[in-house]
Amino acid sequence: MLHLARTIAGPGGDKLPTPVHAVLTDLAAGTGLADADPTAANEHAAAARATASTLQSAACGSNEVVRADIVQACVTDLQRVIERPGPSGMSA
């Protein structure tokens, strides 16, 4: 998550806009809960997805479009992590 935040902020260390900060917070929380509490992780993923969609809709410049695409890809990756079959989900 730290690498993602640094990538999105850029080399100048620009302050992240509030929606970007919110989506990063939800991505981090969802990632942390993916194994222990998939239901809560899904709630964070849904919140991140909604914020990512808002970012994509509001994107005007090329930097904003790239930022929105990166965030959307991270939300998709989080959903895959949550839905992946684990050892407890495997049948004997």
PyMOL Python script that loads the backbone (N, CA, C, O; Angstrom):
from pymol import cmd

cmd.read_pdbstr("""\
ATOM      1  N   MET A   1       0.816  -1.185   0.000  1.00  0.00           N
ATOM      2  CA  MET A   1       0.000   0.000   0.000  1.00  0.00           C
ATOM      3  C   MET A   1       0.866   1.258   0.000  1.00  0.00           C
ATOM      4  O   MET A   1       0.531   2.255  -0.641  1.00  0.00           O
ATOM      5  N   LEU A   2       1.970   1.200   0.719  1.00  0.00           N
ATOM      6  CA  LEU A   2       2.861   2.356   0.763  1.00  0.00           C
ATOM      7  C   LEU A   2       3.431   2.642  -0.623  1.00  0.00           C
ATOM      8  O   LEU A   2       3.509   3.799  -1.037  1.00  0.00           O
ATOM      9  N   HIS A   3       3.826   1.597  -1.336  1.00  0.00           N
ATOM     10  CA  HIS A   3       4.356   1.771  -2.692  1.00  0.00           C
ATOM     11  C   HIS A   3       3.282   2.367  -3.602  1.00  0.00           C
ATOM     12  O   HIS A   3       3.568   3.256  -4.405  1.00  0.00           O
ATOM     13  N   LEU A   4       2.059   1.881  -3.476  1.00  0.00           N
ATOM     14  CA  LEU A   4       0.957   2.421  -4.278  1.00  0.00           C
ATOM     15  C   LEU A   4       0.751   3.902  -3.977  1.00  0.00           C
ATOM     16  O   LEU A   4       0.598   4.706  -4.896  1.00  0.00           O
ATOM     17  N   ALA A   5       0.746   4.262  -2.704  1.00  0.00           N
ATOM     18  CA  ALA A   5       0.558   5.669  -2.328  1.00  0.00           C
ATOM     19  C   ALA A   5       1.676   6.541  -2.880  1.00  0.00           C
ATOM     20  O   ALA A   5       1.428   7.648  -3.359  1.00  0.00           O
ATOM     21  N   ARG A   6       2.900   6.045  -2.812  1.00  0.00           N
ATOM     22  CA  ARG A   6       4.031   6.817  -3.352  1.00  0.00           C
ATOM     23  C   ARG A   6       3.920   6.969  -4.862  1.00  0.00           C
ATOM     24  O   ARG A   6       4.232   8.029  -5.406  1.00  0.00           O
ATOM     25  N   THR A   7       3.481   5.920  -5.538  1.00  0.00           N
ATOM     26  CA  THR A   7       3.327   5.971  -6.991  1.00  0.00           C
ATOM     27  C   THR A   7       2.251   6.972  -7.381  1.00  0.00           C
ATOM     28  O   THR A   7       2.425   7.753  -8.315  1.00  0.00           O
ATOM     29  N   ILE A   8       1.155   6.942  -6.670  1.00  0.00           N
ATOM     30  CA  ILE A   8       0.045   7.833  -6.986  1.00  0.00           C
ATOM     31  C   ILE A   8       0.383   9.283  -6.649  1.00  0.00           C
ATOM     32  O   ILE A   8       0.007  10.194  -7.386  1.00  0.00           O
ATOM     33  N   ALA A   9       1.086   9.501  -5.546  1.00  0.00           N
ATOM     34  CA  ALA A   9       1.428  10.863  -5.134  1.00  0.00           C
ATOM     35  C   ALA A   9       2.437  11.498  -6.076  1.00  0.00           C
ATOM     36  O   ALA A   9       2.428  12.714  -6.268  1.00  0.00           O
ATOM     37  N   GLY A  10       3.295  10.698  -6.658  1.00  0.00           N
ATOM     38  CA  GLY A  10       4.291  11.232  -7.575  1.00  0.00           C
ATOM     39  C   GLY A  10       5.576  11.616  -6.868  1.00  0.00           C
ATOM     40  O   GLY A  10       5.644  11.597  -5.639  1.00  0.00           O
ATOM     41  N   PRO A  11       6.591  11.963  -7.638  1.00  0.00           N
ATOM     42  CA  PRO A  11       7.909  12.233  -7.078  1.00  0.00           C
ATOM     43  C   PRO A  11       7.965  13.465  -6.185  1.00  0.00           C
ATOM     44  O   PRO A  11       8.828  13.545  -5.311  1.00  0.00           O
ATOM     45  N   GLY A  12       7.084  14.407  -6.377  1.00  0.00           N
ATOM     46  CA  GLY A  12       7.093  15.620  -5.564  1.00  0.00           C
ATOM     47  C   GLY A  12       6.448  15.431  -4.208  1.00  0.00           C
ATOM     48  O   GLY A  12       6.433  16.353  -3.392  1.00  0.00           O
ATOM     49  N   GLY A  13       5.916  14.246  -3.959  1.00  0.00           N
ATOM     50  CA  GLY A  13       5.249  13.998  -2.688  1.00  0.00           C
ATOM     51  C   GLY A  13       3.976  14.804  -2.533  1.00  0.00           C
ATOM     52  O   GLY A  13       3.630  15.239  -1.435  1.00  0.00           O
ATOM     53  N   ASP A  14       3.275  15.000  -3.655  1.00  0.00           N
ATOM     54  CA  ASP A  14       2.030  15.760  -3.620  1.00  0.00           C
ATOM     55  C   ASP A  14       1.072  15.161  -2.596  1.00  0.00           C
ATOM     56  O   ASP A  14       1.036  13.948  -2.390  1.00  0.00           O
ATOM     57  N   LYS A  15       0.303  16.029  -1.964  1.00  0.00           N
ATOM     58  CA  LYS A  15      -0.711  15.553  -1.028  1.00  0.00           C
ATOM     59  C   LYS A  15      -1.806  14.846  -1.823  1.00  0.00           C
ATOM     60  O   LYS A  15      -2.251  15.333  -2.863  1.00  0.00           O
ATOM     61  N   LEU A  16      -2.229  13.694  -1.317  1.00  0.00           N
ATOM     62  CA  LEU A  16      -3.268  12.932  -2.002  1.00  0.00           C
ATOM     63  C   LEU A  16      -4.625  13.596  -1.818  1.00  0.00           C
ATOM     64  O   LEU A  16      -4.955  14.040  -0.718  1.00  0.00           O
ATOM     65  N   PRO A  17      -5.415  13.668  -2.887  1.00  0.00           N
ATOM     66  CA  PRO A  17      -6.776  14.179  -2.742  1.00  0.00           C
ATOM     67  C   PRO A  17      -7.569  13.277  -1.790  1.00  0.00           C
ATOM     68  O   PRO A  17      -7.273  12.088  -1.671  1.00  0.00           O
ATOM     69  N   THR A  18      -8.559  13.832  -1.126  1.00  0.00           N
ATOM     70  CA  THR A  18      -9.345  13.088  -0.140  1.00  0.00           C
ATOM     71  C   THR A  18      -9.913  11.781  -0.690  1.00  0.00           C
ATOM     72  O   THR A  18      -9.813  10.763  -0.004  1.00  0.00           O
ATOM     73  N   PRO A  19     -10.507  11.748  -1.894  1.00  0.00           N
ATOM     74  CA  PRO A  19     -11.034  10.465  -2.382  1.00  0.00           C
ATOM     75  C   PRO A  19      -9.938   9.410  -2.571  1.00  0.00           C
ATOM     76  O   PRO A  19     -10.173   8.224  -2.340  1.00  0.00           O
ATOM     77  N   VAL A  20      -8.760   9.834  -2.984  1.00  0.00           N
ATOM     78  CA  VAL A  20      -7.659   8.881  -3.167  1.00  0.00           C
ATOM     79  C   VAL A  20      -7.214   8.353  -1.808  1.00  0.00           C
ATOM     80  O   VAL A  20      -6.959   7.159  -1.656  1.00  0.00           O
ATOM     81  N   HIS A  21      -7.121   9.229  -0.837  1.00  0.00           N
ATOM     82  CA  HIS A  21      -6.761   8.803   0.517  1.00  0.00           C
ATOM     83  C   HIS A  21      -7.793   7.799   1.038  1.00  0.00           C
ATOM     84  O   HIS A  21      -7.430   6.795   1.650  1.00  0.00           O
ATOM     85  N   ALA A  22      -9.071   8.070   0.797  1.00  0.00           N
ATOM     86  CA  ALA A  22     -10.143   7.176   1.258  1.00  0.00           C
ATOM     87  C   ALA A  22     -10.050   5.806   0.603  1.00  0.00           C
ATOM     88  O   ALA A  22     -10.210   4.786   1.272  1.00  0.00           O
ATOM     89  N   VAL A  23      -9.794   5.775  -0.699  1.00  0.00           N
ATOM     90  CA  VAL A  23      -9.720   4.482  -1.387  1.00  0.00           C
ATOM     91  C   VAL A  23      -8.492   3.700  -0.925  1.00  0.00           C
ATOM     92  O   VAL A  23      -8.557   2.477  -0.796  1.00  0.00           O
ATOM     93  N   LEU A  24      -7.384   4.377  -0.676  1.00  0.00           N
ATOM     94  CA  LEU A  24      -6.193   3.688  -0.175  1.00  0.00           C
ATOM     95  C   LEU A  24      -6.441   3.119   1.219  1.00  0.00           C
ATOM     96  O   LEU A  24      -5.974   2.027   1.542  1.00  0.00           O
ATOM     97  N   THR A  25      -7.172   3.859   2.036  1.00  0.00           N
ATOM     98  CA  THR A  25      -7.511   3.378   3.375  1.00  0.00           C
ATOM     99  C   THR A  25      -8.365   2.120   3.291  1.00  0.00           C
ATOM    100  O   THR A  25      -8.129   1.156   4.020  1.00  0.00           O
ATOM    101  N   ASP A  26      -9.360   2.127   2.401  1.00  0.00           N
ATOM    102  CA  ASP A  26     -10.209   0.940   2.239  1.00  0.00           C
ATOM    103  C   ASP A  26      -9.436  -0.234   1.649  1.00  0.00           C
ATOM    104  O   ASP A  26      -9.644  -1.377   2.056  1.00  0.00           O
ATOM    105  N   LEU A  27      -8.554   0.033   0.701  1.00  0.00           N
ATOM    106  CA  LEU A  27      -7.739  -1.048   0.131  1.00  0.00           C
ATOM    107  C   LEU A  27      -6.841  -1.673   1.194  1.00  0.00           C
ATOM    108  O   LEU A  27      -6.709  -2.895   1.262  1.00  0.00           O
ATOM    109  N   ALA A  28      -6.231  -0.842   2.015  1.00  0.00           N
ATOM    110  CA  ALA A  28      -5.352  -1.358   3.070  1.00  0.00           C
ATOM    111  C   ALA A  28      -6.145  -2.175   4.086  1.00  0.00           C
ATOM    112  O   ALA A  28      -5.715  -3.255   4.490  1.00  0.00           O
ATOM    113  N   ALA A  29      -7.297  -1.661   4.494  1.00  0.00           N
ATOM    114  CA  ALA A  29      -8.123  -2.382   5.466  1.00  0.00           C
ATOM    115  C   ALA A  29      -8.622  -3.697   4.880  1.00  0.00           C
ATOM    116  O   ALA A  29      -8.589  -4.728   5.551  1.00  0.00           O
ATOM    117  N   GLY A  30      -9.077  -3.667   3.644  1.00  0.00           N
ATOM    118  CA  GLY A  30      -9.556  -4.890   2.991  1.00  0.00           C
ATOM    119  C   GLY A  30      -8.467  -5.923   2.833  1.00  0.00           C
ATOM    120  O   GLY A  30      -8.707  -7.117   3.013  1.00  0.00           O
ATOM    121  N   THR A  31      -7.277  -5.476   2.499  1.00  0.00           N
ATOM    122  CA  THR A  31      -6.142  -6.390   2.363  1.00  0.00           C
ATOM    123  C   THR A  31      -5.824  -7.040   3.702  1.00  0.00           C
ATOM    124  O   THR A  31      -5.572  -8.243   3.770  1.00  0.00           O
ATOM    125  N   GLY A  32      -5.837  -6.249   4.760  1.00  0.00           N
ATOM    126  CA  GLY A  32      -5.537  -6.772   6.091  1.00  0.00           C
ATOM    127  C   GLY A  32      -6.569  -7.763   6.595  1.00  0.00           C
ATOM    128  O   GLY A  32      -6.252  -8.628   7.412  1.00  0.00           O
ATOM    129  N   LEU A  33      -7.796  -7.648   6.120  1.00  0.00           N
ATOM    130  CA  LEU A  33      -8.879  -8.515   6.589  1.00  0.00           C
ATOM    131  C   LEU A  33      -9.197  -9.674   5.646  1.00  0.00           C
ATOM    132  O   LEU A  33     -10.039 -10.511   5.970  1.00  0.00           O
ATOM    133  N   ALA A  34      -8.549  -9.738   4.503  1.00  0.00           N
ATOM    134  CA  ALA A  34      -8.909 -10.710   3.466  1.00  0.00           C
ATOM    135  C   ALA A  34      -8.963 -12.142   3.967  1.00  0.00           C
ATOM    136  O   ALA A  34      -9.890 -12.876   3.623  1.00  0.00           O
ATOM    137  N   ASP A  35      -7.996 -12.556   4.767  1.00  0.00           N
ATOM    138  CA  ASP A  35      -7.980 -13.932   5.270  1.00  0.00           C
ATOM    139  C   ASP A  35      -8.841 -14.103   6.515  1.00  0.00           C
ATOM    140  O   ASP A  35      -9.602 -15.066   6.614  1.00  0.00           O
ATOM    141  N   ALA A  36      -8.728 -13.187   7.456  1.00  0.00           N
ATOM    142  CA  ALA A  36      -9.393 -13.336   8.752  1.00  0.00           C
ATOM    143  C   ALA A  36     -10.898 -13.063   8.698  1.00  0.00           C
ATOM    144  O   ALA A  36     -11.672 -13.735   9.380  1.00  0.00           O
ATOM    145  N   ASP A  37     -11.313 -12.092   7.903  1.00  0.00           N
ATOM    146  CA  ASP A  37     -12.721 -11.691   7.870  1.00  0.00           C
ATOM    147  C   ASP A  37     -13.105 -11.265   6.453  1.00  0.00           C
ATOM    148  O   ASP A  37     -13.187 -10.071   6.164  1.00  0.00           O
ATOM    149  N   PRO A  38     -13.343 -12.246   5.562  1.00  0.00           N
ATOM    150  CA  PRO A  38     -13.664 -11.919   4.169  1.00  0.00           C
ATOM    151  C   PRO A  38     -14.900 -11.029   4.007  1.00  0.00           C
ATOM    152  O   PRO A  38     -14.969 -10.234   3.069  1.00  0.00           O
ATOM    153  N   THR A  39     -15.866 -11.154   4.904  1.00  0.00           N
ATOM    154  CA  THR A  39     -17.067 -10.322   4.809  1.00  0.00           C
ATOM    155  C   THR A  39     -16.716  -8.850   5.005  1.00  0.00           C
ATOM    156  O   THR A  39     -17.149  -7.995   4.233  1.00  0.00           O
ATOM    157  N   ALA A  40     -15.939  -8.559   6.030  1.00  0.00           N
ATOM    158  CA  ALA A  40     -15.503  -7.177   6.265  1.00  0.00           C
ATOM    159  C   ALA A  40     -14.594  -6.706   5.134  1.00  0.00           C
ATOM    160  O   ALA A  40     -14.666  -5.550   4.718  1.00  0.00           O
ATOM    161  N   ALA A  41     -13.744  -7.594   4.638  1.00  0.00           N
ATOM    162  CA  ALA A  41     -12.862  -7.242   3.519  1.00  0.00           C
ATOM    163  C   ALA A  41     -13.687  -6.877   2.290  1.00  0.00           C
ATOM    164  O   ALA A  41     -13.344  -5.940   1.569  1.00  0.00           O
ATOM    165  N   ASN A  42     -14.773  -7.612   2.046  1.00  0.00           N
ATOM    166  CA  ASN A  42     -15.656  -7.304   0.918  1.00  0.00           C
ATOM    167  C   ASN A  42     -16.320  -5.945   1.079  1.00  0.00           C
ATOM    168  O   ASN A  42     -16.530  -5.238   0.094  1.00  0.00           O
ATOM    169  N   GLU A  43     -16.652  -5.572   2.314  1.00  0.00           N
ATOM    170  CA  GLU A  43     -17.240  -4.251   2.554  1.00  0.00           C
ATOM    171  C   GLU A  43     -16.242  -3.145   2.204  1.00  0.00           C
ATOM    172  O   GLU A  43     -16.609  -2.138   1.599  1.00  0.00           O
ATOM    173  N   HIS A  44     -14.986  -3.340   2.588  1.00  0.00           N
ATOM    174  CA  HIS A  44     -13.954  -2.356   2.243  1.00  0.00           C
ATOM    175  C   HIS A  44     -13.710  -2.334   0.734  1.00  0.00           C
ATOM    176  O   HIS A  44     -13.497  -1.270   0.151  1.00  0.00           O
ATOM    177  N   ALA A  45     -13.741  -3.509   0.105  1.00  0.00           N
ATOM    178  CA  ALA A  45     -13.552  -3.571  -1.351  1.00  0.00           C
ATOM    179  C   ALA A  45     -14.691  -2.843  -2.063  1.00  0.00           C
ATOM    180  O   ALA A  45     -14.456  -2.134  -3.041  1.00  0.00           O
ATOM    181  N   ALA A  46     -15.916  -3.013  -1.580  1.00  0.00           N
ATOM    182  CA  ALA A  46     -17.063  -2.330  -2.187  1.00  0.00           C
ATOM    183  C   ALA A  46     -16.943  -0.813  -2.038  1.00  0.00           C
ATOM    184  O   ALA A  46     -17.228  -0.066  -2.974  1.00  0.00           O
ATOM    185  N   ALA A  47     -16.521  -0.366  -0.863  1.00  0.00           N
ATOM    186  CA  ALA A  47     -16.326   1.075  -0.650  1.00  0.00           C
ATOM    187  C   ALA A  47     -15.220   1.604  -1.559  1.00  0.00           C
ATOM    188  O   ALA A  47     -15.351   2.681  -2.141  1.00  0.00           O
ATOM    189  N   ALA A  48     -14.136   0.849  -1.680  1.00  0.00           N
ATOM    190  CA  ALA A  48     -13.027   1.252  -2.555  1.00  0.00           C
ATOM    191  C   ALA A  48     -13.478   1.283  -4.011  1.00  0.00           C
ATOM    192  O   ALA A  48     -13.095   2.178  -4.764  1.00  0.00           O
ATOM    193  N   ARG A  49     -14.294   0.303  -4.406  1.00  0.00           N
ATOM    194  CA  ARG A  49     -14.790   0.249  -5.785  1.00  0.00           C
ATOM    195  C   ARG A  49     -15.659   1.471  -6.088  1.00  0.00           C
ATOM    196  O   ARG A  49     -15.550   2.058  -7.164  1.00  0.00           O
ATOM    197  N   ALA A  50     -16.516   1.853  -5.149  1.00  0.00           N
ATOM    198  CA  ALA A  50     -17.381   3.019  -5.347  1.00  0.00           C
ATOM    199  C   ALA A  50     -16.551   4.293  -5.478  1.00  0.00           C
ATOM    200  O   ALA A  50     -16.816   5.129  -6.342  1.00  0.00           O
ATOM    201  N   THR A  51     -15.553   4.435  -4.621  1.00  0.00           N
ATOM    202  CA  THR A  51     -14.687   5.617  -4.685  1.00  0.00           C
ATOM    203  C   THR A  51     -13.875   5.618  -5.973  1.00  0.00           C
ATOM    204  O   THR A  51     -13.684   6.667  -6.588  1.00  0.00           O
ATOM    205  N   ALA A  52     -13.396   4.440  -6.384  1.00  0.00           N
ATOM    206  CA  ALA A  52     -12.627   4.341  -7.628  1.00  0.00           C
ATOM    207  C   ALA A  52     -13.486   4.730  -8.827  1.00  0.00           C
ATOM    208  O   ALA A  52     -13.001   5.382  -9.752  1.00  0.00           O
ATOM    209  N   SER A  53     -14.749   4.337  -8.817  1.00  0.00           N
ATOM    210  CA  SER A  53     -15.658   4.719  -9.903  1.00  0.00           C
ATOM    211  C   SER A  53     -15.871   6.223  -9.938  1.00  0.00           C
ATOM    212  O   SER A  53     -15.939   6.822 -11.011  1.00  0.00           O
ATOM    213  N   THR A  54     -15.977   6.828  -8.767  1.00  0.00           N
ATOM    214  CA  THR A  54     -16.113   8.282  -8.683  1.00  0.00           C
ATOM    215  C   THR A  54     -14.867   8.968  -9.227  1.00  0.00           C
ATOM    216  O   THR A  54     -14.959   9.948  -9.966  1.00  0.00           O
ATOM    217  N   LEU A  55     -13.696   8.440  -8.853  1.00  0.00           N
ATOM    218  CA  LEU A  55     -12.439   9.003  -9.366  1.00  0.00           C
ATOM    219  C   LEU A  55     -12.390   8.914 -10.885  1.00  0.00           C
ATOM    220  O   LEU A  55     -11.975   9.856 -11.560  1.00  0.00           O
ATOM    221  N   GLN A  56     -12.823   7.761 -11.418  1.00  0.00           N
ATOM    222  CA  GLN A  56     -12.776   7.565 -12.861  1.00  0.00           C
ATOM    223  C   GLN A  56     -13.731   8.532 -13.567  1.00  0.00           C
ATOM    224  O   GLN A  56     -13.394   9.087 -14.612  1.00  0.00           O
ATOM    225  N   SER A  57     -14.908   8.728 -13.002  1.00  0.00           N
ATOM    226  CA  SER A  57     -15.892   9.638 -13.602  1.00  0.00           C
ATOM    227  C   SER A  57     -15.417  11.086 -13.584  1.00  0.00           C
ATOM    228  O   SER A  57     -15.699  11.850 -14.507  1.00  0.00           O
ATOM    229  N   ALA A  58     -14.697  11.459 -12.532  1.00  0.00           N
ATOM    230  CA  ALA A  58     -14.259  12.845 -12.371  1.00  0.00           C
ATOM    231  C   ALA A  58     -12.914  13.138 -13.030  1.00  0.00           C
ATOM    232  O   ALA A  58     -12.491  14.293 -13.085  1.00  0.00           O
ATOM    233  N   ALA A  59     -12.242  12.107 -13.529  1.00  0.00           N
ATOM    234  CA  ALA A  59     -10.902  12.289 -14.102  1.00  0.00           C
ATOM    235  C   ALA A  59     -10.966  13.172 -15.344  1.00  0.00           C
ATOM    236  O   ALA A  59     -11.721  12.904 -16.279  1.00  0.00           O
ATOM    237  N   CYS A  60     -10.157  14.231 -15.332  1.00  0.00           N
ATOM    238  CA  CYS A  60     -10.118  15.165 -16.463  1.00  0.00           C
ATOM    239  C   CYS A  60      -8.789  15.077 -17.200  1.00  0.00           C
ATOM    240  O   CYS A  60      -8.761  14.876 -18.414  1.00  0.00           O
ATOM    241  N   GLY A  61      -7.705  15.226 -16.479  1.00  0.00           N
ATOM    242  CA  GLY A  61      -6.386  15.206 -17.097  1.00  0.00           C
ATOM    243  C   GLY A  61      -5.826  13.800 -17.170  1.00  0.00           C
ATOM    244  O   GLY A  61      -6.350  12.873 -16.552  1.00  0.00           O
ATOM    245  N   SER A  62      -4.758  13.654 -17.932  1.00  0.00           N
ATOM    246  CA  SER A  62      -4.174  12.326 -18.116  1.00  0.00           C
ATOM    247  C   SER A  62      -3.661  11.740 -16.803  1.00  0.00           C
ATOM    248  O   SER A  62      -3.770  10.532 -16.589  1.00  0.00           O
ATOM    249  N   ASN A  63      -3.101  12.574 -15.918  1.00  0.00           N
ATOM    250  CA  ASN A  63      -2.627  12.065 -14.628  1.00  0.00           C
ATOM    251  C   ASN A  63      -3.773  11.508 -13.797  1.00  0.00           C
ATOM    252  O   ASN A  63      -3.633  10.471 -13.149  1.00  0.00           O
ATOM    253  N   GLU A  64      -4.898  12.194 -13.819  1.00  0.00           N
ATOM    254  CA  GLU A  64      -6.062  11.732 -13.063  1.00  0.00           C
ATOM    255  C   GLU A  64      -6.622  10.437 -13.637  1.00  0.00           C
ATOM    256  O   GLU A  64      -7.060   9.565 -12.886  1.00  0.00           O
ATOM    257  N   VAL A  65      -6.611  10.304 -14.953  1.00  0.00           N
ATOM    258  CA  VAL A  65      -7.092   9.080 -15.598  1.00  0.00           C
ATOM    259  C   VAL A  65      -6.192   7.911 -15.231  1.00  0.00           C
ATOM    260  O   VAL A  65      -6.681   6.832 -14.895  1.00  0.00           O
ATOM    261  N   VAL A  66      -4.888   8.116 -15.291  1.00  0.00           N
ATOM    262  CA  VAL A  66      -3.939   7.058 -14.928  1.00  0.00           C
ATOM    263  C   VAL A  66      -4.114   6.686 -13.463  1.00  0.00           C
ATOM    264  O   VAL A  66      -4.134   5.503 -13.122  1.00  0.00           O
ATOM    265  N   ARG A  67      -4.239   7.679 -12.600  1.00  0.00           N
ATOM    266  CA  ARG A  67      -4.443   7.429 -11.168  1.00  0.00           C
ATOM    267  C   ARG A  67      -5.707   6.599 -10.950  1.00  0.00           C
ATOM    268  O   ARG A  67      -5.687   5.632 -10.188  1.00  0.00           O
ATOM    269  N   ALA A  68      -6.794   6.964 -11.606  1.00  0.00           N
ATOM    270  CA  ALA A  68      -8.057   6.236 -11.457  1.00  0.00           C
ATOM    271  C   ALA A  68      -7.926   4.803 -11.964  1.00  0.00           C
ATOM    272  O   ALA A  68      -8.468   3.880 -11.356  1.00  0.00           O
ATOM    273  N   ASP A  69      -7.216   4.609 -13.068  1.00  0.00           N
ATOM    274  CA  ASP A  69      -7.003   3.258 -13.607  1.00  0.00           C
ATOM    275  C   ASP A  69      -6.187   2.395 -12.652  1.00  0.00           C
ATOM    276  O   ASP A  69      -6.489   1.217 -12.463  1.00  0.00           O
ATOM    277  N   ILE A  70      -5.159   2.977 -12.054  1.00  0.00           N
ATOM    278  CA  ILE A  70      -4.325   2.236 -11.098  1.00  0.00           C
ATOM    279  C   ILE A  70      -5.155   1.826  -9.890  1.00  0.00           C
ATOM    280  O   ILE A  70      -5.083   0.682  -9.439  1.00  0.00           O
ATOM    281  N   VAL A  71      -5.932   2.747  -9.375  1.00  0.00           N
ATOM    282  CA  VAL A  71      -6.767   2.450  -8.211  1.00  0.00           C
ATOM    283  C   VAL A  71      -7.780   1.360  -8.553  1.00  0.00           C
ATOM    284  O   VAL A  71      -7.993   0.444  -7.760  1.00  0.00           O
ATOM    285  N   GLN A  72      -8.401   1.450  -9.721  1.00  0.00           N
ATOM    286  CA  GLN A  72      -9.383   0.438 -10.136  1.00  0.00           C
ATOM    287  C   GLN A  72      -8.728  -0.935 -10.255  1.00  0.00           C
ATOM    288  O   GLN A  72      -9.325  -1.937  -9.861  1.00  0.00           O
ATOM    289  N   ALA A  73      -7.521  -0.997 -10.788  1.00  0.00           N
ATOM    290  CA  ALA A  73      -6.800  -2.272 -10.893  1.00  0.00           C
ATOM    291  C   ALA A  73      -6.512  -2.850  -9.510  1.00  0.00           C
ATOM    292  O   ALA A  73      -6.587  -4.064  -9.314  1.00  0.00           O
ATOM    293  N   CYS A  74      -6.188  -1.996  -8.564  1.00  0.00           N
ATOM    294  CA  CYS A  74      -5.926  -2.463  -7.193  1.00  0.00           C
ATOM    295  C   CYS A  74      -7.192  -3.003  -6.540  1.00  0.00           C
ATOM    296  O   CYS A  74      -7.139  -3.986  -5.802  1.00  0.00           O
ATOM    297  N   VAL A  75      -8.318  -2.370  -6.806  1.00  0.00           N
ATOM    298  CA  VAL A  75      -9.592  -2.858  -6.274  1.00  0.00           C
ATOM    299  C   VAL A  75      -9.895  -4.240  -6.855  1.00  0.00           C
ATOM    300  O   VAL A  75     -10.324  -5.138  -6.131  1.00  0.00           O
ATOM    301  N   THR A  76      -9.677  -4.408  -8.142  1.00  0.00           N
ATOM    302  CA  THR A  76      -9.886  -5.708  -8.789  1.00  0.00           C
ATOM    303  C   THR A  76      -8.971  -6.762  -8.184  1.00  0.00           C
ATOM    304  O   THR A  76      -9.405  -7.883  -7.917  1.00  0.00           O
ATOM    305  N   ASP A  77      -7.718  -6.414  -7.969  1.00  0.00           N
ATOM    306  CA  ASP A  77      -6.773  -7.356  -7.353  1.00  0.00           C
ATOM    307  C   ASP A  77      -7.207  -7.735  -5.945  1.00  0.00           C
ATOM    308  O   ASP A  77      -7.123  -8.904  -5.567  1.00  0.00           O
ATOM    309  N   LEU A  78      -7.668  -6.765  -5.166  1.00  0.00           N
ATOM    310  CA  LEU A  78      -8.135  -7.061  -3.812  1.00  0.00           C
ATOM    311  C   LEU A  78      -9.306  -8.035  -3.861  1.00  0.00           C
ATOM    312  O   LEU A  78      -9.360  -8.976  -3.069  1.00  0.00           O
ATOM    313  N   GLN A  79     -10.235  -7.821  -4.774  1.00  0.00           N
ATOM    314  CA  GLN A  79     -11.384  -8.718  -4.882  1.00  0.00           C
ATOM    315  C   GLN A  79     -10.931 -10.137  -5.209  1.00  0.00           C
ATOM    316  O   GLN A  79     -11.486 -11.099  -4.679  1.00  0.00           O
ATOM    317  N   ARG A  80      -9.944 -10.276  -6.064  1.00  0.00           N
ATOM    318  CA  ARG A  80      -9.407 -11.610  -6.394  1.00  0.00           C
ATOM    319  C   ARG A  80      -8.780 -12.268  -5.172  1.00  0.00           C
ATOM    320  O   ARG A  80      -8.932 -13.472  -4.967  1.00  0.00           O
ATOM    321  N   VAL A  81      -8.077 -11.485  -4.363  1.00  0.00           N
ATOM    322  CA  VAL A  81      -7.456 -12.025  -3.147  1.00  0.00           C
ATOM    323  C   VAL A  81      -8.535 -12.504  -2.182  1.00  0.00           C
ATOM    324  O   VAL A  81      -8.406 -13.574  -1.586  1.00  0.00           O
ATOM    325  N   ILE A  82      -9.587 -11.724  -2.027  1.00  0.00           N
ATOM    326  CA  ILE A  82     -10.665 -12.092  -1.111  1.00  0.00           C
ATOM    327  C   ILE A  82     -11.357 -13.369  -1.581  1.00  0.00           C
ATOM    328  O   ILE A  82     -11.694 -14.228  -0.766  1.00  0.00           O
ATOM    329  N   GLU A  83     -11.568 -13.497  -2.884  1.00  0.00           N
ATOM    330  CA  GLU A  83     -12.328 -14.620  -3.428  1.00  0.00           C
ATOM    331  C   GLU A  83     -11.502 -15.870  -3.696  1.00  0.00           C
ATOM    332  O   GLU A  83     -12.060 -16.913  -4.033  1.00  0.00           O
ATOM    333  N   ARG A  84     -10.189 -15.785  -3.553  1.00  0.00           N
ATOM    334  CA  ARG A  84      -9.360 -16.947  -3.866  1.00  0.00           C
ATOM    335  C   ARG A  84      -9.681 -18.089  -2.904  1.00  0.00           C
ATOM    336  O   ARG A  84      -9.963 -17.862  -1.728  1.00  0.00           O
ATOM    337  N   PRO A  85      -9.635 -19.303  -3.412  1.00  0.00           N
ATOM    338  CA  PRO A  85      -9.871 -20.436  -2.515  1.00  0.00           C
ATOM    339  C   PRO A  85      -8.683 -20.626  -1.585  1.00  0.00           C
ATOM    340  O   PRO A  85      -7.531 -20.586  -2.015  1.00  0.00           O
ATOM    341  N   GLY A  86      -8.971 -20.831  -0.327  1.00  0.00           N
ATOM    342  CA  GLY A  86      -7.919 -21.068   0.660  1.00  0.00           C
ATOM    343  C   GLY A  86      -7.924 -22.515   1.094  1.00  0.00           C
ATOM    344  O   GLY A  86      -8.754 -23.300   0.636  1.00  0.00           O
ATOM    345  N   PRO A  87      -7.000 -22.880   1.980  1.00  0.00           N
ATOM    346  CA  PRO A  87      -6.925 -24.260   2.451  1.00  0.00           C
ATOM    347  C   PRO A  87      -8.237 -24.735   3.069  1.00  0.00           C
ATOM    348  O   PRO A  87      -8.607 -25.899   2.916  1.00  0.00           O
ATOM    349  N   SER A  88      -8.944 -23.842   3.768  1.00  0.00           N
ATOM    350  CA  SER A  88     -10.200 -24.262   4.387  1.00  0.00           C
ATOM    351  C   SER A  88     -11.310 -24.439   3.359  1.00  0.00           C
ATOM    352  O   SER A  88     -12.292 -25.134   3.620  1.00  0.00           O
ATOM    353  N   GLY A  89     -11.160 -23.819   2.199  1.00  0.00           N
ATOM    354  CA  GLY A  89     -12.173 -23.929   1.159  1.00  0.00           C
ATOM    355  C   GLY A  89     -11.978 -25.119   0.240  1.00  0.00           C
ATOM    356  O   GLY A  89     -12.824 -25.386  -0.613  1.00  0.00           O
ATOM    357  N   MET A  90     -10.884 -25.832   0.398  1.00  0.00           N
ATOM    358  CA  MET A  90     -10.596 -26.970  -0.473  1.00  0.00           C
ATOM    359  C   MET A  90     -11.295 -28.215   0.058  1.00  0.00           C
ATOM    360  O   MET A  90     -11.313 -28.468   1.262  1.00  0.00           O
ATOM    361  N   SER A  91     -11.865 -28.981  -0.852  1.00  0.00           N
ATOM    362  CA  SER A  91     -12.529 -30.211  -0.424  1.00  0.00           C
ATOM    363  C   SER A  91     -11.526 -31.343  -0.323  1.00  0.00           C
ATOM    364  O   SER A  91     -10.526 -31.371  -1.040  1.00  0.00           O
ATOM    365  N   ALA A  92     -11.804 -32.272   0.569  1.00  0.00           N
ATOM    366  CA  ALA A  92     -10.886 -33.394   0.802  1.00  0.00           C
ATOM    367  C   ALA A  92     -11.143 -34.520  -0.152  1.00  0.00           C
ATOM    368  O   ALA A  92     -10.462 -35.544  -0.097  1.00  0.00           O
TER     369      ALA A  92
END
""", "prot")
cmd.dss("prot")
cmd.show_as("cartoon", "prot")
cmd.util.cbc("prot")
cmd.orient("prot")
